[in-house]
């Protein structure tokens, strides 16, 4: 699944256009590398998203095309930096 769509489905970013813009601006990293919105996401990948001054990291647990609000929480695990 594309990064921009995954960010929307997992509800990390609420709108796909915003997710696409973040990818175009280099604020989305997949496994440590800046990626375009069309990059493929797979289970086990690490996503890093910059929101202003805040950086969030997530581990992709599973990839689904659609999900409910509760199911979206099961798609990713938020990682804490030590």
TAJOKA-V958507 format. One record per residue. N is the residue number from 1. NEAR is the number of other C-alpha atoms within 10 Angstrom. D_LAST is the distance of its C-alpha to the last C-alpha in Angstrom with 1 decimal. Layout:
N&NEAR&D_LAST / N&NEAR&D_LAST
This chain:
1&13&29.5 / 2&15&29.0 / 3&24&25.7 / 4&25&27.4 / 5&22&29.0 / 6&25&25.9 / 7&23&24.1 / 8&19&27.1 / 9&23&27.7 / 10&25&24.1 / 11&17&24.6 / 12&16&21.5 / 13&19&24.2 / 14&12&27.5 / 15&14&30.0 / 16&18&30.4 / 17&14&31.9 / 18&14&28.9 / 19&23&26.7 / 20&21&29.2 / 21&15&29.2 / 22&21&25.4 / 23&21&25.8 / 24&15&28.8 / 25&13&26.9 / 26&15&24.1 / 27&18&21.4 / 28&29&20.7 / 29&19&18.9 / 30&20&19.4 / 31&14&17.6 / 32&11&16.8 / 33&11&20.4 / 34&18&22.2 / 35&19&24.7 / 36&21&27.9 / 37&23&28.4 / 38&14&30.4 / 39&14&27.8 / 40&15&27.6 / 41&21&24.6 / 42&16&24.4 / 43&12&22.6 / 44&14&19.4 / 45&17&18.8 / 46&20&15.7 / 47&23&16.7 / 48&21&15.3 / 49&22&17.4 / 50&14&17.9 / 51&12&19.6 / 52&7&20.8 / 53&5&18.1 / 54&7&15.5 / 55&11&13.7 / 56&15&13.1 / 57&19&12.1 / 58&19&14.1 / 59&19&15.3 / 60&20&19.1 / 61&15&20.5 / 62&16&24.2 / 63&19&26.4 / 64&12&29.4 / 65&10&31.9 / 66&13&32.3 / 67&15&30.8 / 68&9&31.1 / 69&11&28.8 / 70&9&27.5 / 71&13&27.3 / 72&19&25.1 / 73&15&22.3 / 74&14&22.7 / 75&20&22.4 / 76&24&18.7 / 77&14&15.4 / 78&14&12.9 / 79&13&9.4 / 80&8&6.4 / 81&6&3.8 / 82&3&0.0
